[in-house]
Amino acid sequence: MAARIYDSARPAMSLDGTVGEESQKRVVQDVVRLMGQKEVPPLDRVFNFSLVRKIGAELEAARWKP
């Protein structure tokens, strides 16, 4: 199931590895449906990009280029 979730989310990921809110909603709704659940959890309980954003800001400040 994790591989299917990743495969469905990957096209929506940005260069920094985050996923937009609309894509997050679609992924969570798909998982809720696949699991037979009725309640959709808040997105911030499923996704947390704070570390990615912090590291991205540090790299940008250092003018790091791949």
N, C-alpha and C positions, 0 to 999 in steps of 0.2 A: 504494500500500500504506500509506503514511503517513497518508493521509486515512481509510482504513478503520480503522487502529489508533486514531487520534484519535476517530473516531465511536464506536468500541466502548468506549473508555475514558471519554469525556466524562460519561456519566450517573453514573459512579462517583466523580467528582471532588467534593471538598468545597469549601466557600466559599473556603478559602485556597489552592486549586489542587493540593492533594496528593491522592493516591489511596491508599485503604486496602490493607493487605497482601493480603487475599483477592482484591480486584480486580486488583492487580498480578500476582498469580499467574495469574489467568485470562487477562489480556492477554498475558503472556509465553508461556503455553502455546499460545494461539491463534497467535501469531507463529511460534513454533517449528514448530508443525504446518503453517502456511502455507508456510514456507520449506523444509519437508521435512527439518528437522534432528531429531536424536534427543536431544541433550543440552539440558537447560533450564539457562540460566545463573543464577547467584545473583541475587536481586532487586536487591541493592545495586550490581550491575554495570550494571543497566538503568535504575534509578530513583535519583535523588539529589535529595531535597527539602530539603537543608540550607540552601540559600540562601533558599528560600521561608520556611522556619521562622525563620531569622534575621531576615529583613525583617519578617515577621509579628510577631515579638517586639518589634522596634524600634517598629513602628507602634502596637502595643498599649501599650507603655511611654509613648509620646507621646500616648496617648489619641486617636489619629487616627480620624476617622469619614469614610466616603465621602460 
